Amino acid sequence: MFKDWFFFGRKKANKQIITDNRVITPERVYTPVHLLQIGMFVAELDRPWLETDFLFQGFEITQESEIQKIRGICSYVYIDTTKLKKRIKIFEDNNVLKSLAAYPSAPKKLSNFEDEINRAEEIYHTSGAVVLDFMDRIAKGEGVDTQQVKQVVAECVNSILHSPDASIWLTQLKNRDEYTAQHSLNVCVLAIVLGRHIGLSEAHLNQAGLCGMMHDVGKMLVPLEILNKPGRLEDDEMKIMQSHTTLGHELLLSSHDMYFGACEAALGHHERIDGKGYPKKFMAEGLPLYTKMVAIVDMYDAITSDRVYQKGRTHLEATKIMFEMMGLHLDELLVIKFVESLGVYPPGCFVELTNGCVGLVVEINEKSRLRPKVLLILDQEKNPIPERIVDLSLLQTDEQGDVYTIRNITKAESHQINASDFYQRGILQRGFALGKR
């Protein structure tokens, strides 16, 4: 159990020191609540302390009822490993350390949301047009222009290295009518975001992004009446739908100068860690890193998108579902690293503040991840207000003198608002300008 916990979410692969009775490490560990144990020290929740019944902001878990209480209100917490009051043998496990060393910390952003959003928007539009074009060509029986695709992936990588927040924000603007094309672009972007977070080189980010962009090309060879069927697929229809993995694999293998890892991702992104996926029923050891990454981001974007047969879930709902699939369907450590890369309140999600105002998260504060930059759009009575950016990490206060703090993630439709309405440069730029006054 504790071995599983240690695998999750270390922010850096720093050196650990083991004394006779305490583990000394300079960091906190991101921990899903189902892995909590007596003896752990909870340093931070996934929500403000003042919204809970806990008397202290930070406490040692001493009884099972405290674990159940945390599970009732949180999806994950941060554990302070400097306050573990017992020797943990797992820190001496070389295999664990090697696994963690494979995922170094993310590089610093080269820019910020405000400076990058215009360029990111242009790249996202251009990339989307390229995806629509090559999917249309595939549907007509034509091939893929590999060099063109590689070029747009490279532009996505460069933008994400400058500001992952801007690209993440754009992936939240869902269009159900263009789901397959937009989904492929979003999976490309999110695979790069995850790759950046686990410290992949720029060349490897290009490979991961290409795997994401090409993973679903086989769906263009599936009959539209099955691909877009609003109800449950019959068994024979499901077999045809699942054939998109082998169809995509064969198509990419025949494409000139296509990266072989993209062929593998097209074939294996529906395989499972426990070997119960399709089409080959590969176990974890038979799945390449990029394929496991694509499986995770593919699932996340699918869960959070409106489909013909389901409404999209919120970020917290999606991560809860994915946590339940760790170790069976999805790679455990990569799921945690992916959720870390998006943050508790990812760019593009709507949040309700403790004073009742509603805002749109714009940018993560990497040193204070529970306090992002938020574009305020509705007041306490849920009436529209002049948009302005509030940086929650600066502990700014409202008209009553209370510090702006997030209460929870909320759905846009609950307030008759639409994320696409805010997909305008003028609104964002005006919000940043007002936020500086």
Buried (B, 14 or more C-beta within 10 A) or exposed (E): EBEBBBBBBBBBBEEBEBEEEBBBBEBBBBBBBBBBBEBBBBBBBBBBBEBBEBEEEBBBBEEEEBBEBBBEBBBBBBBBBBBBEEEBEBBEEEEBBEBBEEBEBBEEBEBBBBBBBEBBBEBBEBBBEBBBBBBEBBBEEEBBBBEEBBBBBBBBBBBBBBBBBBBBBBBBBBEEEBBBBBBBBBBBBBBBBBBBBBBBEBEBBBBBBBBBBBBBBBBBBBEEEBBEBEEEBEEEBEEBBBBBBBBBBBBBEEBEEBBEBBBBBBBBBBBBBEBEBBBBEBBBEEBBBBBBBBBBBBBBBBBBBBBEEEEBBBBBBBBBBBBEBBBEBBBBBBBBBBBBBBBBBBBBBBBBBBBEBBBBBBBBBBEEBBBBBBBBBBBBEBEEEEBBBBBBBBEEEBEEEEBBBBBBBBBBEEBEBEBEEBBEEEBBBBBBEBBEE
